């Protein structure tokens, strides 16, 4: 019998499920990522240690939503870049059009303080609604230095 502490994280499965829900309903799936040295993204698009990525079919090439990593090629300012995001660095996945999605608890790693309230892997994800300003639009997501960040709101 498998002990709950030995089972794998639900995070990658929930990310894939919400990605599928977004695409089935014609929405654009975005992920908010807490950036550290394990995340491979264009640093000029990172703001306050976070980046929001458009992971839609139209915005990515060779997208892989794995259990450990989210990998794809994406265009930033017209330049193709290889993106690698450890699944445990994903803060949220949501639909750009209506802000519905899910936020995940952040675990402190390597002794660093968590970006959110302390959490454990067993702690449930939270349904969210994300609001963005009109200047956050565009196929490549937010532009560096421009626009406001998406605001996550808990929905209970």
C-alpha positions as CSV (number, residue, x, y, z in Angstrom):
1,X,0.0,0.0,0.0
2,X,1.3,3.5,-0.9
3,X,1.6,6.0,1.9
4,X,0.4,9.5,1.1
5,X,3.9,10.9,1.8
6,X,5.3,8.5,-0.9
7,X,2.9,9.5,-3.6
8,X,3.7,12.0,-6.3
9,X,2.6,15.6,-6.3
10,X,-0.8,16.5,-7.7
11,X,0.5,19.8,-9.1
12,X,1.6,18.5,-12.6
13,X,-1.7,16.7,-13.0
14,X,-3.8,19.8,-12.0
15,X,-1.7,21.9,-14.4
16,X,-2.4,19.5,-17.3
17,X,-6.1,19.4,-16.4
18,X,-6.5,23.2,-16.3
19,X,-4.4,23.5,-19.5
20,X,-6.9,21.1,-21.2
21,X,-9.9,22.9,-19.7
22,X,-8.5,26.3,-21.1
23,X,-7.9,24.9,-24.5
24,X,-11.2,23.0,-24.7
25,X,-13.1,26.2,-23.9
26,X,-11.1,28.4,-26.3
27,X,-9.2,30.2,-23.5
28,X,-5.5,31.1,-23.4
29,X,-3.7,29.3,-20.6
30,X,-1.1,31.4,-18.7
31,X,1.2,30.3,-15.9
32,X,2.7,32.5,-13.2
33,X,6.1,31.3,-12.3
34,X,8.3,32.1,-9.3
35,X,11.8,32.5,-10.9
36,X,15.0,31.2,-9.3
37,X,18.2,29.7,-10.7
38,X,16.4,26.5,-11.7
39,X,14.0,28.4,-14.1
40,X,15.2,29.0,-17.6
41,X,13.3,32.1,-19.0
42,X,14.4,35.4,-20.6
43,X,15.5,37.4,-17.5
44,X,14.5,40.7,-19.1
45,X,10.8,39.6,-18.8
46,X,11.1,38.7,-15.1
47,X,9.6,41.3,-12.8
48,X,9.8,41.1,-9.0
49,X,11.1,37.6,-9.2
50,X,8.1,36.3,-11.2
51,X,7.1,35.9,-14.9
52,X,3.8,35.2,-16.6
53,X,4.0,32.8,-19.6
54,X,1.5,32.2,-22.3
55,X,1.5,28.4,-22.8
56,X,-1.2,28.2,-25.5
57,X,-0.7,26.1,-28.6
58,X,-0.3,29.3,-30.7
59,X,2.4,30.8,-28.4
60,X,4.5,27.7,-28.0
61,X,6.3,25.0,-29.9
62,X,7.1,21.5,-28.6
63,X,5.2,22.1,-25.4
64,X,5.7,19.3,-22.8
65,X,3.7,19.4,-19.6
66,X,5.7,16.8,-17.7
67,X,5.6,15.7,-14.0
68,X,8.9,17.5,-13.2
69,X,9.2,20.2,-15.9
70,X,7.2,22.4,-18.3
71,X,9.3,22.7,-21.4
72,X,8.6,24.6,-24.7
73,X,10.0,27.0,-27.2
74,X,8.4,30.5,-27.1
75,X,8.8,33.8,-28.9
76,X,9.8,36.8,-26.9
77,X,10.1,40.0,-28.8
78,X,10.1,38.0,-32.0
79,X,13.0,35.8,-30.9
80,X,12.5,32.1,-30.2
81,X,13.7,31.0,-26.8
82,X,13.9,27.6,-25.0
83,X,11.9,27.7,-21.8
84,X,12.3,25.3,-18.8
85,X,10.1,25.6,-15.7
86,X,10.3,23.2,-12.9
87,X,6.6,22.3,-12.0
88,X,7.2,23.2,-8.3
89,X,8.0,26.8,-9.4
90,X,4.5,27.3,-10.9
91,X,2.5,29.7,-8.7
92,X,-0.7,29.5,-10.7
93,X,-2.4,28.5,-14.0
94,X,-5.3,30.5,-15.3
95,X,-7.3,31.5,-18.4
96,X,-6.3,35.0,-19.6
97,X,-9.8,35.8,-20.8
98,X,-11.7,35.3,-17.5
99,X,-9.0,34.8,-14.9
100,X,-10.3,31.5,-13.7
101,X,-7.7,29.0,-12.6
102,X,-5.8,27.7,-9.7
103,X,-3.0,28.9,-7.4
104,X,-0.5,26.5,-5.8
105,X,1.3,26.8,-2.4
106,X,5.0,27.5,-2.7
107,X,7.4,25.3,-0.9
108,X,10.6,26.8,0.5
109,X,13.5,25.1,-1.2
110,X,17.2,25.0,-0.2
111,X,16.5,26.9,3.0
112,X,15.1,29.9,1.2
113,X,12.0,31.6,2.5
114,X,8.8,30.9,0.7
115,X,7.3,33.7,-1.5
116,X,3.9,33.1,0.0
117,X,2.7,31.8,3.3
118,X,4.5,28.7,4.4
119,X,2.9,25.6,2.9
120,X,3.4,21.9,2.7
121,X,3.0,19.7,-0.4
122,X,-0.2,18.2,1.2
123,X,-1.8,21.7,1.4
124,X,-4.5,22.1,-1.3
125,X,-4.3,24.4,-4.2
126,X,-6.7,27.4,-4.3
127,X,-9.2,28.3,-6.9
128,X,-8.4,31.8,-8.2
129,X,-9.6,34.6,-10.3
130,X,-7.0,36.7,-12.0
131,X,-7.5,40.3,-13.1
132,X,-5.1,42.0,-15.5
133,X,-5.0,45.5,-16.9
134,X,-5.6,46.1,-20.6
135,X,-1.9,46.8,-21.2
136,X,-1.0,43.2,-20.3
137,X,-2.4,41.8,-23.6
138,X,-0.4,40.5,-26.5
139,X,0.5,37.1,-27.9
140,X,3.8,37.0,-26.0
141,X,2.3,38.0,-22.7
142,X,3.4,41.0,-20.7
143,X,6.2,43.2,-22.1
144,X,9.3,43.9,-20.0
145,X,8.8,46.9,-17.8
146,X,5.4,47.7,-19.1
147,X,1.9,47.1,-17.7
148,X,0.8,45.9,-14.3
149,X,1.1,42.3,-13.0
150,X,-1.8,40.0,-12.9
151,X,-3.5,40.1,-9.5
152,X,-4.6,36.8,-8.0
153,X,-7.8,36.7,-6.0
154,X,-8.8,33.6,-3.9
155,X,-12.2,32.2,-4.7
156,X,-13.8,29.9,-2.1
